[in-house]
């Protein structure tokens, strides 16, 4: 049994196939980002899933693509957890940019592939290999145009009294905005990036309001300048996007790229299906 896994900070998609490429089951757990979660939490989220626990001994190969796996120490942490749970499996761990490339790019196609979900990232694909120009330092220092970036901007807008009064009242009705709650979730609890990203739903729902348009435009401009334009041939190749934020802000992304004379490529909300297709093709070769 082969397990193919695409994990962000918010959720993780799992699909199992047999050696002939037939899908056996699919399931979902909470996110498994080893940069922000302890080994105990990572393991708990896996073994609490019925399908995964029941089939753990049958897994012979596990291909994991995850947020937070671009650095060695988090990779080692989650590998140790996988070895404990799926003790008969050969385990491959790669950062989520590989999943984005395999899901969005055509074989042999030069492209830039961007992730805009709970976090954000960007990589260049030369048709065979990927190149990372900017190492991600996570939600505190980077992650422009991501869910957690936009969540931070909304909270700041509310607390600095920049949000229009009607939107402020609606914002208060949908979220607990007390200072104690916000600081507890950001500074003391697990997954602060996912907590911040939860506010981005309000931004997307009200994205046609001018103050929110400004926040979105600023985030996308920063992402383009800091990430996409790092690559010298950015104006010559398609730029693909992966993730829920990209999916819901498709028009805004197209407008932002057009300003910079950049070419819009594909938008893939859920890369796991394309990942499965990629791995099934590998089984056939």
ABEGO torsion letter per residue (X at the ends): XBBBBBBBAABBBBBBBBAAGBBABBBBBBBBBAAABBAAAAAAAAAABAAAAAAAAABABBBBBBBGAABAAAAAAAAAAAAAABAABBBBBBBAAAAAAAAABBBGBBBBBBBBBABBBBBBBAGABBBBABBBAEAAABGBGBAAAAAAAAAAAAAAGABBAAAAAAAAAABBABAAAAAAAAAABBGAAAAAAAAAAAAAAAAABAAAAAAAAAAAAAAAAAAAAABAAAAABBBBBBEAAAAAAAAAAAAAAAAAGBBBBBBBABAAAAAAAAAAAAAAX
